[in-house]
Amino acid sequence: MAAWIWIFIILAGGLFALKIIYVLSIALVLPITQGALYVSTSRAKIAAFINAVPMKADQMLVDLGCGDGRVLREVQKRYGVRTVGYEINPLAYLKARLFSFGPNRIQIRCQNFWEADLSEADVVFCYLYPDVMKKLASKLVAGLKPGAVVVSSNFSLPGFVPSKVLRLERSLHNDPIYIYHLK
Ligand SMILES: C[S@@+](CC[C@H](N)C(=O)[O-])C[C@H]1O[C@@H](n2cnc3c(N)ncnc32)[C@H](O)[C@@H]1O
């Protein structure tokens, strides 16, 4: 068989295997994530919220379900803050660890965030799904310190009025970003 056919078979096989691993990693943790699949927030949306929520270097941001850790890295890079991400999907967790490797103030925990202690967090970021937002609101109210900021990508926190709603002026990635200042 010609060499290019072998190359094509190997590349196609590799891509297929990656897709299977992606689907399996999502299926494995579905009972815990309850529909909040591993999908990343766009760079443009991350930049928009970083501009809107200034942070000081001694503060801490937590991403509940950090995916590949891109929010942690961008915030850390911009403000030098300590960032902590919780991620239960093994594939996303490994990617986050790999991409965030090195001397920095980024911590990624392979842990269910419902068990996380949020008392030190100054800013909490999340991109989860409507099914869990009510339960999340209760956890945030019970666990966060007064004055903490919550940033929710795409879905609002039921029962809370956002202090700001960001929306990019473009046809793609223009879902809302809700910003809340907890009393
Ligand atoms: C829509 S993705 C968002 C990823 C990342 N925050 C971002 O914006 O790019 C939601 C992530 O939350 C994770 N997740 C959902 N429920 C979780 C839980 N209870 N504990 C830890 N991670 C969870 C999922 O595995 C998924 O990777």
The ligand as an ORCA input file, in Angstrom:
! r2SCAN-3c Opt
* xyz 0 1
  C     -18.896     24.056     30.300
  S     -17.366     23.435     30.982
  C     -16.517     24.946     31.392
  C     -15.025     24.805     31.447
  C     -14.269     26.082     31.855
  N     -14.786     26.621     33.092
  C     -14.364     27.128     30.810
  O     -15.173     28.040     30.966
  O     -13.637     27.040     29.785
  C     -17.910     22.844     32.562
  C     -16.884     21.972     33.239
  O     -17.300     21.722     34.577
  C     -16.924     20.397     34.938
  N     -17.780     20.011     36.069
  C     -19.132     19.938     36.076
  N     -19.581     19.566     37.289
  C     -18.475     19.413     38.071
  C     -18.282     19.050     39.446
  N     -19.326     18.775     40.232
  N     -17.028     19.035     39.937
  C     -15.964     19.336     39.130
  N     -16.076     19.658     37.821
  C     -17.315     19.706     37.302
  C     -17.166     19.609     33.651
  O     -16.409     18.415     33.618
  C     -16.715     20.605     32.587
  O     -15.373     20.435     32.217
*
